Amino acid sequence: MISENAIDFRDALPSGGVLLGLDPGTKTIGTALCDPDWSFATAGKTLPRTKFSQDKAALEALIKARNVQGVVIGLPLNMDGSSGARAQAARAFARNLGVLELPILLWDERWSTAAAEREMIAQDFSRAKRATRIDSHAAAIILQGAIDRLTGGIF
């Protein structure tokens, strides 16, 4: 099940469980995980993009190792809320991950990378460290936004 609706996604999940956040880019995939109670998201590894079969295998290994119950994928909408080429690529990525048979939520990620950059600068990350970790920090912001919505009851 792939949805852009948090209620539908929540209803497709068991009560609680680890969620995986993804920020798929053209060169890397940022990952983040949340605790089983959906309290906080933590940046994970930044995976290099390769062939989709290799990307899927790496994500499957992570899903199995952490007993992930659902996936939240950043949806890069345009500032006016419309879909462009990047949003269509994210939707295609979600469709391809659908073979994992986990509920997938496409979550509006506007400003996630900018917010991650500000946080990393505030924590005094060097420019080089920011470059290698920005996508995973953006994935954590995406995932945190989704779990806040899932647990806050604001729909």
WOTA-V578061 format. One record per residue. N is the residue number from 1. RES is the residue in three letters. SS is DSSP state (alpha for helix, beta for strand, coil for the rest). PHI is phi in whole degrees, 0 to 359 (NA if undefined). BURIAL is b if it has 24 or more other ideal C-beta (glycine too) atoms within 12 Angstrom, else e. Layout:
BEGIN
n: {N/N}
res: {RES/RES}
ss: {SS/SS}
phi: {PHI/PHI}
burial: {BURIAL/BURIAL}
END
This chain:
BEGIN
n: {1/2/3/4/5/6/7/8/9/10/11/12/13/14/15/16/17/18/19/20/21/22/23/24/25/26/27/28/29/30/31/32/33/34/35/36/37/38/39/40/41/42/43/44/45/46/47/48/49/50/51/52/53/54/55/56/57/58/59/60/61/62/63/64/65/66/67/68/69/70/71/72/73/74/75/76/77/78/79/80/81/82/83/84/85/86/87/88/89/90/91/92/93/94/95/96/97/98/99/100/101/102/103/104/105/106/107/108/109/110/111/112/113/114/115/116/117/118/119/120/121/122/123/124/125/126/127/128/129/130/131/132/133/134/135/136/137/138/139/140/141/142/143/144/145/146/147/148/149/150/151/152/153/154/155}
res: {MET/ILE/SER/GLU/ASN/ALA/ILE/ASP/PHE/ARG/ASP/ALA/LEU/PRO/SER/GLY/GLY/VAL/LEU/LEU/GLY/LEU/ASP/PRO/GLY/THR/LYS/THR/ILE/GLY/THR/ALA/LEU/CYS/ASP/PRO/ASP/TRP/SER/PHE/ALA/THR/ALA/GLY/LYS/THR/LEU/PRO/ARG/THR/LYS/PHE/SER/GLN/ASP/LYS/ALA/ALA/LEU/GLU/ALA/LEU/ILE/LYS/ALA/ARG/ASN/VAL/GLN/GLY/VAL/VAL/ILE/GLY/LEU/PRO/LEU/ASN/MET/ASP/GLY/SER/SER/GLY/ALA/ARG/ALA/GLN/ALA/ALA/ARG/ALA/PHE/ALA/ARG/ASN/LEU/GLY/VAL/LEU/GLU/LEU/PRO/ILE/LEU/LEU/TRP/ASP/GLU/ARG/TRP/SER/THR/ALA/ALA/ALA/GLU/ARG/GLU/MET/ILE/ALA/GLN/ASP/PHE/SER/ARG/ALA/LYS/ARG/ALA/THR/ARG/ILE/ASP/SER/HIS/ALA/ALA/ALA/ILE/ILE/LEU/GLN/GLY/ALA/ILE/ASP/ARG/LEU/THR/GLY/GLY/ILE/PHE}
ss: {coil/beta/beta/coil/coil/alpha/alpha/alpha/alpha/alpha/alpha/alpha/coil/coil/coil/coil/coil/beta/beta/beta/beta/beta/beta/beta/coil/coil/coil/beta/beta/beta/beta/beta/beta/beta/coil/coil/coil/coil/coil/coil/beta/beta/beta/beta/beta/beta/beta/beta/coil/coil/coil/alpha/alpha/alpha/alpha/alpha/alpha/alpha/alpha/alpha/alpha/alpha/alpha/alpha/alpha/alpha/coil/beta/beta/beta/beta/beta/beta/beta/beta/coil/coil/coil/coil/coil/coil/coil/coil/coil/alpha/alpha/alpha/alpha/alpha/alpha/alpha/alpha/alpha/alpha/alpha/alpha/alpha/alpha/alpha/alpha/coil/coil/beta/beta/beta/beta/beta/beta/coil/coil/coil/alpha/alpha/alpha/alpha/alpha/alpha/alpha/alpha/alpha/alpha/alpha/coil/coil/coil/coil/alpha/alpha/alpha/alpha/alpha/alpha/alpha/alpha/alpha/alpha/alpha/alpha/alpha/alpha/alpha/alpha/alpha/alpha/alpha/alpha/alpha/alpha/alpha/alpha/alpha/alpha/coil/coil/coil}
phi: {NA/244/219/253/249/297/295/298/298/301/293/277/264/292/293/77/110/293/247/253/259/230/240/281/249/281/249/218/237/279/238/210/229/244/288/297/269/60/265/214/254/232/299/250/278/258/263/289/283/226/292/300/299/286/299/297/298/295/291/299/297/295/299/292/297/257/54/292/257/197/234/246/247/296/248/280/286/291/299/273/90/279/262/242/298/293/294/296/295/294/295/295/300/298/300/294/284/303/295/284/58/244/299/235/248/270/243/306/249/306/76/296/292/296/294/297/299/299/296/292/295/298/271/64/290/292/302/295/293/299/298/274/242/301/293/288/292/295/299/294/293/300/295/297/299/293/289/298/292/296/262/272/74/261/236}
burial: {e/b/b/b/e/b/e/e/b/b/e/b/b/e/e/e/b/b/b/b/b/b/b/b/b/e/e/b/b/b/b/b/b/b/e/e/e/b/e/e/b/b/b/b/b/b/b/e/e/e/e/e/e/e/b/b/e/b/b/e/e/b/b/e/e/b/e/b/b/b/b/b/b/b/b/b/b/e/e/e/e/e/e/e/e/e/b/e/e/b/b/e/b/b/e/e/b/e/e/b/e/b/b/b/b/b/b/b/b/b/e/b/b/e/b/b/e/e/b/b/e/e/e/e/e/e/e/e/e/b/e/e/b/b/b/b/b/b/b/b/b/b/b/b/b/b/b/e/b/b/b/e/e/e/e}
END
